[in-house]
Amino acid sequence: MSGPVRLLEKLRVPAGRGESQRLESALAAARVLLVLCSLVVQSVNMGTEREAGVSAMLLAYLVQSAAILVLLRSREVSPRFPWLIHVLDMLWALVLTATVRGANHPFFLFFVFVLFAAAYRWGLREALWSAGIAATVLLFARVLVTAPSRDLRTLLAEGFDLEGALIPAAYLLIAGFLLGYLAGVEKELRAETTQAKAMDRALVARELHDGAIQSLIGMEVQVDVLRRQAAERAEPMAQELERIRDLLRGEVLNLRELMQQMKPLDLSPQQLLDFLAESVDRFWRETGITASFVSELRQVNLPPRVCQELARIAQEALVNVRKHSGARNVVVRFGAPNGSWKLVIDDDGHGFDFAGRYSQAELDAARKGPVIIKERVRSVGGELTIESATGRGARLEITLPKSHD
């Protein structure tokens, strides 16, 4: 495997991120590779002072690109961040191309990267705007560099290569249009695929509810009738029927939980608290385990993706309480103490197979704790802490920095 391919493998985008964050991480990795390769090629030919200056600029661009990549992998950025990076990429492309005095120079590839990024971040319109701005600035920069003190008429009369200046500008506009169009088509196809998958999952959930679950509930009722009849006659079959009834009830709950997980979850910040309260209330009704939801807040201003992950974490934690804890009571709390968002799930069950308070790093090192919850917490840049006391319950704390809002 070649060096660049190995480098791309190392820069591969982490899983579990939101679509925008994953796109920015992919662009950041591509930017690092592009600048690094350009720097290597430029370092082969450093005979003049200007070429040495270009190499220094490329090195500065590489440092900036690496810093962006590290930032994207360590935290979730704001919606304004892509615009800032787009402007910086545009400025670097203009400066580097103007420095070498030639739009036919390989550094022209930086403009193509800028247009590609605009197309896949936003779409056709932004790609065309970027191409138009780049073409205009590049054209004027060439005029100023070639003849800074002469007017356009004198410049043309003396044989200024207008065609050589206009052709690269035209290529930029064409590239912007093509990349924007292709990115738009790709986004439409992806949206159609996502919608089709959501409809399929909703269909499966409806079929489960109308078919398998109703049949299991009917069987559970019949078994319970037989169990009571056997108990009245003091027949030994009563205990076995009770066991079968409990198995059926457990499978009904498993299927209902599966249905909830399969349903597409599109939560806004305004819906998060109501969704958590409803989930806890449904858990109490379906399992008989006393459950309550306590919120210190009236509103939440987290990003929708983080709200969705928090809702899934709460659902997964309640599933684990029902299946493994033997708890009789559970409390779900949500608040914002000490400048951080915090989701807490407390139960009075058996606890985990360890005692004490463990951070997420300690849980990972010891390979303990719920894997799915750990991955979901990690995907939103949060921190999981578990406090467990054998036979006296467990406490899960999910903490998110206020930078998420």
Secondary structure, DSSP 8 states (H G I E B T S, - for coil): --HHHHHHHHT---SS--HHHHHHHHHHHHHHHHHHHHHHHHHT---SHHHHHHHHHHHHHHHHHHHHHHHHHHS---TTHHHHHHHHHHHHHHHHHHHTT-TTSGGGHHHHHHHHHHHHHT-HHHHHHHHHHHHHHHHHHHHHHH-TTS-HHHHHHTT--HHHHHHHHHHHHHHHHHHHHHHHHHHHHHHHHHHHHHHHHHHHHHHIIIIIIHHHHHHHHHHHHHHHHHHHTT-THHHHHHHHHHHHHHHHHHHHHHHHHHS-----HHHHHHHHHHHHHHHHHHH--EEEEEES-S-----HHHHHHHHHHHHHHHHHIIIII--SEEEEEEE-GGGEEEEEEEE-S---SS-EEEEHHHHHHHT-S-HHHHHHHHHTT-EEEEEEETTTEEEEEEEEEGGG-
